[in-house]
Amino acid sequence: AGIMEHIEEAGIHSGDSACSLPPRSLSAETLAELERQTKAMALALDVGGLMNVQYAIKDGDIYVLEVNPRASRTVPFVAKTIGSPIAKIASRIMAGESLDDAFAAYGGKPNWRTLKHIAVKEAVFPFARFPGVDTLLGPEMRSTGEVMGLDTSFAVAFAKSQLGSSIDLPTAGTVFISVRDGDKERALAPFRKLFGLGFRIVATGGTQRYLVEQGIAAEKINKVLEGRPHIEDAIRNRQVQLVFNTTEGAKALSDSRSLRRAALIHKVPYYTTLAGMIAASEAIEALKAGSLEVRSLQSYFTAA
């Protein structure tokens, strides 16, 4: 039915990770191999109906994380994206109908590769209802719902998914940046993008020095432990419109917990993964260009 690509890297629970369909960065060779492996497992396991497989890809090697011979929470998302009632088709197959006949009853087999649009699924979290819970994502699922954004470009589809999950991405203002050393080089592109879009950048000491060395004007702001005025003061005073923060190590995680909490309480969009930062910067660029339009779900298929 389709191959979805997670936006966050492995280590974030699949239910908490945003994802796109069609995939936006996987090669044609990788996609073909994923399809081959999935078909081989379905035949070997004698699955009749739905099956979902989770893969991880590192340095070109494909790893199978889990195989579930059942429907998953992504079925409604995939069905809406490809315009085919997957659950109905699977039910007919489980009742003994052939694959070709089941698809023929609903217009034939859809081809997700030929879609002219892209869909982004985003998780919805209940953090605002649980003040003591850390908002950092990890292997334990924390989301309680999902939304989707649909458009002809990934950037706008991602922007729509953020709006659907009540995240109001800014198109101007100040962005706070504090990233671990291992992320600095890869995070440079979204930081340059935001700087080029006119955002003021404030950062903690190490990140600020790195940005300046790379030709990006950034102002230093104190961590909470460095004394006032610090970053949480700036968030409370509505002086920061966006937060980018990655951490490593138990102490850094603990130190940044109150920062993430302050951003949540004051409804400041925050991203704690590198992939999320990259996607958010692309979405902000698209919003600033005025690319957002509202269309019905049906129009994406009637116009195709």
SULGI-V628910 format. One record per residue. OMEGA is omega as a letter, one per 40 degrees, with the letter a starting at -180 (NA if undefined). Layout:
{{OMEGA} {OMEGA}}
This chain:
{{a} {i} {i} {i} {i} {i} {i} {a} {i} {a} {i} {a} {a} {i} {a} {a} {i} {i} {a} {i} {e} {i} {a} {a} {a} {a} {i} {i} {i} {i} {i} {i} {i} {i} {a} {a} {a} {i} {a} {i} {i} {i} {a} {a} {i} {a} {i} {a} {a} {i} {i} {a} {i} {i} {i} {a} {i} {i} {i} {i} {a} {i} {i} {i} {i} {i} {a} {i} {a} {i} {i} {a} {a} {a} {i} {i} {a} {a} {i} {a} {a} {i} {a} {a} {a} {a} {i} {a} {a} {i} {i} {i} {i} {i} {i} {a} {i} {a} {a} {a} {a} {i} {a} {i} {a} {i} {i} {a} {i} {i} {a} {a} {a} {i} {i} {i} {i} {a} {i} {i} {i} {i} {i} {a} {a} {a} {a} {a} {a} {a} {a} {a} {i} {a} {a} {a} {a} {a} {i} {a} {a} {a} {i} {i} {a} {i} {i} {i} {a} {i} {i} {i} {i} {a} {a} {i} {i} {i} {i} {i} {i} {i} {i} {i} {i} {i} {a} {a} {i} {i} {i} {i} {a} {i} {i} {a} {i} {a} {i} {a} {a} {a} {a} {a} {a} {a} {a} {a} {i} {i} {i} {a} {a} {i} {i} {i} {i} {i} {i} {a} {i} {a} {i} {a} {a} {i} {a} {i} {a} {a} {i} {i} {a} {i} {i} {a} {a} {i} {i} {i} {a} {i} {a} {a} {a} {i} {a} {e} {a} {a} {a} {i} {a} {i} {i} {a} {i} {a} {i} {a} {a} {a} {i} {a} {i} {a} {i} {a} {a} {a} {a} {i} {i} {a} {a} {a} {a} {i} {i} {i} {i} {i} {i} {a} {a} {i} {i} {i} {a} {a} {a} {i} {a} {a} {i} {i} {a} {a} {a} {a} {i} {i} {i} {i} {i} {i} {a} {i} {i} {a} {a} {i} {a} {i} {i} {i} {a} {a} {i} {a} {i} {a} {a} {NA}}
